[in-house]
C-alpha cells in the first residue's frame, strides 16, 4: 500500500453540518476503494490566492490515507462531482527524506 494525501478546498458559504458531511463523504469514498484514512488535518477558513466561483475564502482539509496504486484515480473521479468541493488534489506522499547537512568548512 502507498501513502497518499487528498487536499480538499470546500465552499465557505455552506453550513458547518454540510461541510462536515462533505469531508465524511470523501472519507467514505476513500474507504470504498480500499483505502484507510490515517489522518484528517483541518486547516480552517483560509483566504485563497485568487477567486474561485466568485469566492475569496474556503475551508482547507488534508486527508492522509493508505491505498493501492489504482485507488487515487477512482477517488478523484468521485470527488470531482461532489457539490461543495471547489478544488481538490490527490498526491502520493513519499517517505520523508533525511535533511542533508551542509558541509563544514575545514579549519586551516
N, CA, C and O atoms as CSV, one atom per row, in Angstrom:
chain,resi,resn,atom,element,x,y,z
A,1,UNK,N,N,0.831,-1.186,0.000
A,1,UNK,CA,C,0.000,0.000,0.000
A,1,UNK,C,C,0.872,1.244,0.000
A,1,UNK,O,O,1.919,1.282,0.646
A,2,UNK,N,N,0.437,2.244,-0.718
A,2,UNK,CA,C,1.141,3.516,-0.799
A,2,UNK,C,C,0.448,4.553,0.072
A,2,UNK,O,O,-0.734,4.426,0.393
A,3,UNK,N,N,1.201,5.578,0.448
A,3,UNK,CA,C,0.648,6.668,1.244
A,3,UNK,C,C,0.276,7.809,0.303
A,3,UNK,O,O,1.049,8.176,-0.582
A,4,UNK,N,N,-0.924,8.365,0.505
A,4,UNK,CA,C,-1.426,9.459,-0.322
A,4,UNK,C,C,-1.987,10.560,0.557
A,4,UNK,O,O,-2.263,10.362,1.740
A,5,UNK,N,N,-2.148,11.736,-0.056
A,5,UNK,CA,C,-2.785,12.849,0.622
A,5,UNK,C,C,-3.785,13.483,-0.341
A,5,UNK,O,O,-3.455,13.795,-1.485
A,6,UNK,N,N,-5.000,13.664,0.140
A,6,UNK,CA,C,-6.059,14.306,-0.631
A,6,UNK,C,C,-6.309,15.684,-0.031
A,6,UNK,O,O,-6.690,15.802,1.134
A,7,UNK,N,N,-6.096,16.717,-0.825
A,7,UNK,CA,C,-6.360,18.088,-0.393
A,7,UNK,C,C,-7.724,18.501,-0.924
A,7,UNK,O,O,-7.989,18.398,-2.122
A,8,UNK,N,N,-8.589,18.970,-0.029
A,8,UNK,CA,C,-9.926,19.423,-0.413
A,8,UNK,C,C,-10.077,20.898,-0.081
A,8,UNK,O,O,-9.727,21.328,1.018
A,9,UNK,N,N,-10.594,21.672,-1.021
A,9,UNK,CA,C,-10.950,23.062,-0.790
A,9,UNK,C,C,-12.473,23.104,-0.839
A,9,UNK,O,O,-13.080,22.917,-1.893
A,10,UNK,N,N,-13.076,23.351,0.315
A,10,UNK,CA,C,-14.527,23.251,0.468
A,10,UNK,C,C,-15.146,24.646,0.574
A,10,UNK,O,O,-14.589,25.545,1.204
A,11,UNK,N,N,-16.289,24.800,-0.048
A,11,UNK,CA,C,-17.048,26.043,-0.078
A,11,UNK,C,C,-17.221,26.604,1.342
A,11,UNK,O,O,-17.607,25.875,2.256
A,12,UNK,N,N,-16.936,27.900,1.522
A,12,UNK,CA,C,-17.047,28.532,2.841
A,12,UNK,C,C,-18.455,29.061,3.120
A,12,UNK,O,O,-18.750,29.457,4.247
A,13,UNK,N,N,-19.317,29.071,2.120
A,13,UNK,CA,C,-20.650,29.643,2.287
A,13,UNK,C,C,-21.698,28.622,2.706
A,13,UNK,O,O,-22.887,28.940,2.719
A,14,UNK,N,N,-21.294,27.424,3.045
A,14,UNK,CA,C,-22.245,26.399,3.459
A,14,UNK,C,C,-22.220,26.246,4.976
A,14,UNK,O,O,-21.289,26.706,5.637
A,15,UNK,N,N,-23.235,25.605,5.520
A,15,UNK,CA,C,-23.337,25.376,6.961
A,15,UNK,C,C,-22.265,24.389,7.425
A,15,UNK,O,O,-21.713,23.632,6.627
A,16,UNK,N,N,-21.981,24.410,8.727
A,16,UNK,CA,C,-20.984,23.510,9.305
A,16,UNK,C,C,-21.350,22.050,9.085
A,16,UNK,O,O,-20.478,21.227,8.804
A,17,UNK,N,N,-22.649,21.718,9.212
A,17,UNK,CA,C,-23.083,20.330,9.032
A,17,UNK,C,C,-22.833,19.854,7.605
A,17,UNK,O,O,-22.402,18.720,7.395
A,18,UNK,N,N,-23.098,20.704,6.634
A,18,UNK,CA,C,-22.884,20.334,5.230
A,18,UNK,C,C,-21.399,20.179,4.935
A,18,UNK,O,O,-21.005,19.303,4.165
A,19,UNK,N,N,-20.569,21.031,5.547
A,19,UNK,CA,C,-19.118,20.932,5.348
A,19,UNK,C,C,-18.579,19.643,5.956
A,19,UNK,O,O,-17.747,18.966,5.350
A,20,UNK,N,N,-19.052,19.304,7.152
A,20,UNK,CA,C,-18.647,18.052,7.802
A,20,UNK,C,C,-19.104,16.856,6.973
A,20,UNK,O,O,-18.371,15.876,6.841
A,21,UNK,N,N,-20.307,16.931,6.417
A,21,UNK,CA,C,-20.828,15.846,5.586
A,21,UNK,C,C,-19.992,15.673,4.317
A,21,UNK,O,O,-19.801,14.549,3.851
A,22,UNK,N,N,-19.494,16.771,3.760
A,22,UNK,CA,C,-18.651,16.702,2.568
A,22,UNK,C,C,-17.346,15.971,2.867
A,22,UNK,O,O,-16.909,15.128,2.083
A,23,UNK,N,N,-16.722,16.293,4.005
A,23,UNK,CA,C,-15.471,15.626,4.387
A,23,UNK,C,C,-15.723,14.149,4.689
A,23,UNK,O,O,-14.922,13.294,4.313
A,24,UNK,N,N,-16.831,13.849,5.366
A,24,UNK,CA,C,-17.171,12.450,5.663
A,24,UNK,C,C,-17.416,11.661,4.373
A,24,UNK,O,O,-17.036,10.495,4.272
A,25,UNK,N,N,-18.046,12.297,3.401
A,25,UNK,CA,C,-18.300,11.633,2.124
A,25,UNK,C,C,-16.988,11.332,1.412
A,25,UNK,O,O,-16.852,10.278,0.791
A,26,UNK,N,N,-16.020,12.244,1.494
A,26,UNK,CA,C,-14.700,11.996,0.907
A,26,UNK,C,C,-14.013,10.832,1.613
A,26,UNK,O,O,-13.388,9.995,0.961
A,27,UNK,N,N,-14.123,10.771,2.938
A,27,UNK,CA,C,-13.523,9.660,3.686
A,27,UNK,C,C,-14.200,8.334,3.341
A,27,UNK,O,O,-13.531,7.304,3.252
A,28,UNK,N,N,-15.523,8.349,3.147
A,28,UNK,CA,C,-16.238,7.134,2.751
A,28,UNK,C,C,-15.827,6.687,1.353
A,28,UNK,O,O,-15.750,5.489,1.079
A,29,UNK,N,N,-15.564,7.647,0.469
A,29,UNK,CA,C,-15.102,7.319,-0.882
A,29,UNK,C,C,-13.746,6.637,-0.830
A,29,UNK,O,O,-13.506,5.673,-1.557
A,30,UNK,N,N,-12.864,7.125,0.019
A,30,UNK,CA,C,-11.544,6.508,0.178
A,30,UNK,C,C,-11.706,5.077,0.678
A,30,UNK,O,O,-11.050,4.167,0.172
A,31,UNK,N,N,-12.569,4.871,1.660
A,31,UNK,CA,C,-12.794,3.530,2.214
A,31,UNK,C,C,-13.427,2.601,1.176
A,31,UNK,O,O,-13.117,1.410,1.146
A,32,UNK,N,N,-14.300,3.126,0.333
A,32,UNK,CA,C,-14.971,2.310,-0.690
A,32,UNK,C,C,-13.968,1.703,-1.675
A,32,UNK,O,O,-14.179,0.598,-2.175
A,33,UNK,N,N,-12.890,2.417,-1.949
A,33,UNK,CA,C,-11.880,1.918,-2.892
A,33,UNK,C,C,-10.707,1.250,-2.193
A,33,UNK,O,O,-9.622,1.139,-2.764
A,34,UNK,N,N,-10.916,0.811,-0.971
A,34,UNK,CA,C,-9.913,0.017,-0.267
A,34,UNK,C,C,-8.873,0.818,0.482
A,34,UNK,O,O,-7.871,0.257,0.925
A,35,UNK,N,N,-9.080,2.108,0.638
A,35,UNK,CA,C,-8.120,2.934,1.358
A,35,UNK,C,C,-8.424,2.995,2.844
A,35,UNK,O,O,-9.544,2.721,3.276
A,36,UNK,N,N,-7.424,3.354,3.610
A,36,UNK,CA,C,-7.555,3.502,5.054
A,36,UNK,C,C,-7.129,4.915,5.432
A,36,UNK,O,O,-5.971,5.285,5.234
A,37,UNK,N,N,-8.043,5.704,5.968
A,37,UNK,CA,C,-7.734,7.073,6.366
A,37,UNK,C,C,-6.883,7.035,7.625
A,37,UNK,O,O,-7.252,6.401,8.613
A,38,UNK,N,N,-5.735,7.720,7.587
A,38,UNK,CA,C,-4.838,7.734,8.737
A,38,UNK,C,C,-4.898,9.051,9.505
A,38,UNK,O,O,-4.667,9.073,10.714
A,39,UNK,N,N,-5.210,10.163,8.806
A,39,UNK,CA,C,-5.231,11.462,9.478
A,39,UNK,C,C,-6.052,12.448,8.656
A,39,UNK,O,O,-6.015,12.423,7.425
A,40,UNK,N,N,-6.789,13.314,9.340
A,40,UNK,CA,C,-7.510,14.403,8.689
A,40,UNK,C,C,-7.047,15.700,9.338
A,40,UNK,O,O,-7.220,15.895,10.541
A,41,UNK,N,N,-6.461,16.582,8.543
A,41,UNK,CA,C,-5.931,17.846,9.036
A,41,UNK,C,C,-6.843,18.970,8.557
A,41,UNK,O,O,-6.937,19.232,7.358
A,42,UNK,N,N,-7.513,19.630,9.494
A,42,UNK,CA,C,-8.425,20.730,9.194
A,42,UNK,C,C,-7.655,22.034,9.350
A,42,UNK,O,O,-7.296,22.410,10.466
A,43,UNK,N,N,-7.397,22.727,8.247
A,43,UNK,CA,C,-6.663,23.993,8.299
A,43,UNK,C,C,-7.579,25.187,8.540
A,43,UNK,O,O,-7.109,26.299,8.778
A,44,UNK,N,N,-8.890,24.952,8.478
A,44,UNK,CA,C,-9.840,26.021,8.753
A,44,UNK,C,C,-10.091,26.910,7.554
A,44,UNK,O,O,-9.755,26.570,6.419
A,45,UNK,N,N,-10.688,28.053,7.828
A,45,UNK,CA,C,-11.039,29.005,6.772
A,45,UNK,C,C,-9.804,29.812,6.389
A,45,UNK,O,O,-9.148,30.415,7.238
A,46,UNK,N,N,-9.502,29.811,5.094
A,46,UNK,CA,C,-8.295,30.464,4.594
A,46,UNK,C,C,-8.662,31.342,3.401
A,46,UNK,O,O,-9.505,30.972,2.584
A,47,UNK,N,N,-8.035,32.484,3.310
A,47,UNK,CA,C,-8.222,33.353,2.151
A,47,UNK,C,C,-7.430,32.765,0.989
A,47,UNK,O,O,-6.239,32.480,1.116
A,48,UNK,N,N,-8.109,32.588,-0.151
A,48,UNK,CA,C,-7.466,31.991,-1.321
A,48,UNK,C,C,-6.671,33.042,-2.091
A,48,UNK,O,O,-6.924,34.240,-1.960
A,49,UNK,N,N,-5.721,32.594,-2.882
A,49,UNK,CA,C,-4.878,33.496,-3.651
A,49,UNK,C,C,-5.659,34.179,-4.776
A,49,UNK,O,O,-5.333,35.296,-5.178
A,50,UNK,N,N,-6.679,33.508,-5.273
A,50,UNK,CA,C,-7.492,34.082,-6.343
A,50,UNK,C,C,-8.929,33.589,-6.183
A,50,UNK,O,O,-9.182,32.602,-5.491
A,51,UNK,N,N,-9.853,34.273,-6.818
A,51,UNK,CA,C,-11.266,33.911,-6.699
A,51,UNK,C,C,-11.563,32.601,-7.421
A,51,UNK,O,O,-11.055,32.342,-8.511
A,52,UNK,N,N,-12.392,31.789,-6.790
A,52,UNK,CA,C,-12.893,30.560,-7.390
A,52,UNK,C,C,-14.406,30.599,-7.230
A,52,UNK,O,O,-14.906,30.633,-6.106
A,53,UNK,N,N,-15.128,30.594,-8.321
A,53,UNK,CA,C,-16.593,30.690,-8.294
A,53,UNK,C,C,-17.068,31.901,-7.487
A,53,UNK,O,O,-18.028,31.808,-6.723
A,54,UNK,N,N,-16.387,33.039,-7.663
A,54,UNK,CA,C,-16.699,34.314,-7.002
A,54,UNK,C,C,-16.574,34.236,-5.484
A,54,UNK,O,O,-17.264,34.955,-4.761
A,55,UNK,N,N,-15.692,33.361,-5.004
A,55,UNK,CA,C,-15.437,33.239,-3.561
A,55,UNK,C,C,-13.967,33.522,-3.293
A,55,UNK,O,O,-13.098,33.094,-4.053
A,56,UNK,N,N,-13.693,34.238,-2.220
A,56,UNK,CA,C,-12.320,34.575,-1.849
A,56,UNK,C,C,-11.809,33.726,-0.688
A,56,UNK,O,O,-10.603,33.699,-0.440
A,57,UNK,N,N,-12.695,33.031,0.031
A,57,UNK,CA,C,-12.300,32.206,1.169
A,57,UNK,C,C,-12.886,30.810,1.020
A,57,UNK,O,O,-13.917,30.609,0.377
A,58,UNK,N,N,-12.196,29.852,1.635
A,58,UNK,CA,C,-12.670,28.469,1.612
A,58,UNK,C,C,-12.051,27.727,2.803
A,58,UNK,O,O,-11.106,28.204,3.432
A,59,UNK,N,N,-12.604,26.565,3.088
A,59,UNK,CA,C,-12.064,25.706,4.135
A,59,UNK,C,C,-11.144,24.672,3.492
A,59,UNK,O,O,-11.493,24.066,2.479
A,60,UNK,N,N,-9.972,24.477,4.084
A,60,UNK,CA,C,-8.984,23.539,3.558
A,60,UNK,C,C,-8.902,22.317,4.470
A,60,UNK,O,O,-8.818,22.435,5.693
A,61,UNK,N,N,-8.929,21.134,3.839
A,61,UNK,CA,C,-8.780,19.859,4.548
A,61,UNK,C,C,-7.724,19.031,3.837
A,61,UNK,O,O,-7.686,18.982,2.608
A,62,UNK,N,N,-6.863,18.377,4.618
A,62,UNK,CA,C,-5.857,17.477,4.075
A,62,UNK,C,C,-6.086,16.108,4.693
A,62,UNK,O,O,-5.963,15.939,5.906
A,63,UNK,N,N,-6.419,15.129,3.858
A,63,UNK,CA,C,-6.744,13.779,4.318
A,63,UNK,C,C,-5.623,12.842,3.890
A,63,UNK,O,O,-5.421,12.616,2.697
A,64,UNK,N,N,-4.889,12.293,4.865
A,64,UNK,CA,C,-3.849,11.318,4.567
A,64,UNK,C,C,-4.463,9.929,4.626
A,64,UNK,O,O,-5.264,9.628,5.511
A,65,UNK,N,N,-4.074,9.078,3.665
A,65,UNK,CA,C,-4.620,7.729,3.643
A,65,UNK,C,C,-3.651,6.775,2.971
A,65,UNK,O,O,-2.758,7.188,2.232
A,66,UNK,N,N,-3.844,5.479,3.244
A,66,UNK,CA,C,-3.082,4.403,2.609
A,66,UNK,C,C,-4.006,3.703,1.630
A,66,UNK,O,O,-5.163,3.434,1.952
A,67,UNK,N,N,-3.501,3.402,0.424
A,67,UNK,CA,C,-4.333,2.736,-0.577
A,67,UNK,C,C,-3.446,2.092,-1.635
A,67,UNK,O,O,-2.242,2.340,-1.701
A,68,UNK,N,N,-4.066,1.269,-2.451
A,68,UNK,CA,C,-3.373,0.659,-3.581
A,68,UNK,C,C,-3.153,1.711,-4.666
A,68,UNK,O,O,-3.741,2.790,-4.607
A,69,UNK,N,N,-2.325,1.411,-5.640
A,69,UNK,CA,C,-1.926,2.377,-6.664
A,69,UNK,C,C,-3.073,2.840,-7.559
A,69,UNK,O,O,-3.023,3.956,-8.075
A,70,UNK,N,N,-4.098,2.023,-7.756
A,70,UNK,CA,C,-5.186,2.412,-8.653
A,70,UNK,C,C,-6.295,3.207,-7.953
A,70,UNK,O,O,-7.176,3.744,-8.625
A,71,UNK,N,N,-6.268,3.291,-6.653
A,71,UNK,CA,C,-7.328,3.959,-5.893
A,71,UNK,C,C,-7.402,5.475,-6.101
A,71,UNK,O,O,-8.513,5.994,-6.217
A,72,UNK,N,N,-6.289,6.217,-6.155
A,72,UNK,CA,C,-6.407,7.671,-6.280
A,72,UNK,C,C,-7.175,8.138,-7.516
A,72,UNK,O,O,-7.923,9.112,-7.434
A,73,UNK,N,N,-7.015,7.487,-8.628
A,73,UNK,CA,C,-7.744,7.881,-9.839
A,73,UNK,C,C,-9.246,7.707,-9.646
A,73,UNK,O,O,-10.034,8.549,-10.078
A,74,UNK,N,N,-9.638,6.626,-9.005
A,74,UNK,CA,C,-11.055,6.377,-8.757
A,74,UNK,C,C,-11.613,7.364,-7.729
A,74,UNK,O,O,-12.743,7.835,-7.863
A,75,UNK,N,N,-10.825,7.669,-6.715
A,75,UNK,CA,C,-11.243,8.629,-5.687
A,75,UNK,C,C,-11.415,10.010,-6.307
A,75,UNK,O,O,-12.391,10.701,-6.015
A,76,UNK,N,N,-10.469,10.422,-7.166
A,76,UNK,CA,C,-10.573,11.723,-7.824
A,76,UNK,C,C,-11.829,11.817,-8.684
A,76,UNK,O,O,-12.465,12.870,-8.728
A,77,UNK,N,N,-12.191,10.746,-9.362
A,77,UNK,CA,C,-13.405,10.756,-10.182
A,77,UNK,C,C,-14.646,11.015,-9.339
A,77,UNK,O,O,-15.549,11.727,-9.779
A,78,UNK,N,N,-14.707,10.454,-8.142
A,78,UNK,CA,C,-15.862,10.672,-7.264
A,78,UNK,C,C,-15.837,12.061,-6.623
A,78,UNK,O,O,-16.879,12.704,-6.500
A,79,UNK,N,N,-14.659,12.522,-6.216
A,79,UNK,CA,C,-14.548,13.832,-5.572
A,79,UNK,C,C,-14.841,14.945,-6.582
A,79,UNK,O,O,-15.377,15.992,-6.220
A,80,UNK,N,N,-14.493,14.719,-7.825
A,80,UNK,CA,C,-14.693,15.717,-8.880
A,80,UNK,C,C,-16.158,16.169,-8.978
A,80,UNK,O,O,-16.424,17.328,-9.299
A,81,UNK,N,N,-17.097,15.273,-8.706
A,81,UNK,CA,C,-18.511,15.612,-8.868
A,81,UNK,C,C,-19.210,15.962,-7.552
A,81,UNK,O,O,-20.431,16.118,-7.528
A,82,UNK,N,N,-18.465,16.085,-6.475
A,82,UNK,CA,C,-19.055,16.487,-5.195
A,82,UNK,C,C,-19.426,17.967,-5.253
A,82,UNK,O,O,-18.654,18.790,-5.746
A,83,UNK,N,N,-20.613,18.297,-4.747
A,83,UNK,CA,C,-21.167,19.640,-4.890
A,83,UNK,C,C,-20.338,20.743,-4.242
A,83,UNK,O,O,-20.071,21.758,-4.884
A,84,UNK,N,N,-19.932,20.576,-3.015
A,84,UNK,CA,C,-19.318,21.662,-2.256
A,84,UNK,C,C,-17.801,21.707,-2.329
A,84,UNK,O,O,-17.183,22.523,-1.645
A,85,UNK,N,N,-17.187,20.860,-3.135
A,85,UNK,CA,C,-15.733,20.853,-3.288
A,85,UNK,C,C,-15.367,21.789,-4.439
A,85,UNK,O,O,-15.747,21.555,-5.586
A,86,UNK,N,N,-14.622,22.858,-4.118
A,86,UNK,CA,C,-14.211,23.820,-5.138
A,86,UNK,C,C,-12.993,23.330,-5.911
A,86,UNK,O,O,-12.949,23.430,-7.137
A,87,UNK,N,N,-12.011,22.803,-5.196
A,87,UNK,CA,C,-10.784,22.280,-5.795
A,87,UNK,C,C,-10.346,21.064,-5.002
A,87,UNK,O,O,-10.711,20.906,-3.837
A,88,UNK,N,N,-9.554,20.200,-5.644
A,88,UNK,CA,C,-9.017,19.024,-4.963
A,88,UNK,C,C,-7.708,18.634,-5.618
A,88,UNK,O,O,-7.434,19.003,-6.760
A,89,UNK,N,N,-6.900,17.882,-4.881
A,89,UNK,CA,C,-5.650,17.364,-5.414
A,89,UNK,C,C,-5.270,16.143,-4.608
A,89,UNK,O,O,-5.238,16.187,-3.378
A,90,UNK,N,N,-4.983,15.063,-5.291
A,90,UNK,CA,C,-4.553,13.830,-4.636
A,90,UNK,C,C,-3.125,13.545,-5.080
A,90,UNK,O,O,-2.858,13.400,-6.273
A,91,UNK,N,N,-2.206,13.463,-4.117
A,91,UNK,CA,C,-0.797,13.233,-4.430
A,91,UNK,C,C,-0.260,12.094,-3.573
A,91,UNK,O,O,-0.777,11.798,-2.496
A,92,UNK,N,N,0.783,11.472,-4.079
A,92,UNK,CA,C,1.448,10.418,-3.316
A,92,UNK,C,C,2.412,11.074,-2.333
A,92,UNK,O,O,3.216,11.925,-2.714
A,93,UNK,N,N,2.325,10.681,-1.096
A,93,UNK,CA,C,3.197,11.222,-0.049
A,93,UNK,C,C,4.394,10.294,0.084
A,93,UNK,O,O,4.306,9.237,0.708
A,94,UNK,N,N,5.508,10.693,-0.505
A,94,UNK,CA,C,6.715,9.874,-0.434
A,94,UNK,C,C,7.287,9.920,0.970
A,94,UNK,O,O,6.951,10.786,1.779
A,95,UNK,N,N,8.142,8.983,1.226
A,95,UNK,CA,C,8.792,8.937,2.532
A,95,UNK,C,C,9.569,10.230,2.757
A,95,UNK,O,O,10.135,10.795,1.821
A,96,UNK,N,N,9.590,10.681,3.973
A,96,UNK,CA,C,10.289,11.915,4.298
A,96,UNK,C,C,11.782,11.670,4.174
A,96,UNK,O,O,12.334,10.757,4.789
A,97,UNK,N,N,12.418,12.495,3.376
A,97,UNK,CA,C,13.867,12.352,3.170
A,97,UNK,C,C,14.613,12.975,4.347
A,97,UNK,O,O,14.158,13.950,4.945
A,98,UNK,N,N,15.745,12.402,4.659
A,98,UNK,CA,C,16.565,12.960,5.724
A,98,UNK,C,C,17.204,14.241,5.211
A,98,UNK,O,O,17.696,14.279,4.083
A,99,UNK,N,N,17.201,15.300,6.033
A,99,UNK,CA,C,17.800,16.555,5.571
A,99,UNK,C,C,19.299,16.401,5.380
A,99,UNK,O,O,19.973,15.710,6.144
A,100,UNK,N,N,19.803,17.051,4.356
A,100,UNK,CA,C,21.232,16.999,4.057
A,100,UNK,C,C,21.928,18.052,4.898
A,100,UNK,O,O,21.529,19.216,4.914
A,101,UNK,N,N,22.965,17.634,5.592
A,101,UNK,CA,C,23.734,18.556,6.412
A,101,UNK,C,C,24.732,19.297,5.527
A,101,UNK,O,O,25.421,18.670,4.722
A,102,UNK,N,N,24.820,20.606,5.660
A,102,UNK,CA,C,25.795,21.346,4.852
A,102,UNK,C,C,27.215,20.961,5.276
A,102,UNK,O,O,27.482,20.683,6.446
A,103,UNK,N,N,28.106,20.952,4.299
A,103,UNK,CA,C,29.494,20.597,4.585
A,103,UNK,C,C,30.134,21.689,5.424
A,103,UNK,O,O,29.978,22.879,5.151
A,104,UNK,N,N,30.856,21.262,6.451
A,104,UNK,CA,C,31.533,22.228,7.321
A,104,UNK,C,C,32.858,22.615,6.699
A,104,UNK,O,O,33.572,21.781,6.144
A,105,UNK,N,N,33.167,23.871,6.800
A,105,UNK,CA,C,34.454,24.344,6.287
A,105,UNK,C,C,35.545,23.837,7.222
A,105,UNK,O,O,35.455,23.975,8.442
A,106,UNK,N,N,36.573,23.249,6.625
A,106,UNK,CA,C,37.676,22.734,7.450
A,106,UNK,C,C,38.514,23.887,7.978
A,106,UNK,O,O,38.759,24.880,7.294
A,107,UNK,N,N,38.938,23.715,9.208
A,107,UNK,CA,C,39.762,24.752,9.819
A,107,UNK,C,C,41.172,24.667,9.272
A,107,UNK,O,O,41.703,23.575,9.070
A,108,UNK,N,N,41.776,25.817,9.031
A,108,UNK,CA,C,43.110,25.859,8.425
A,108,UNK,C,C,44.200,25.619,9.425
A,108,UNK,O,O,45.378,25.623,9.068
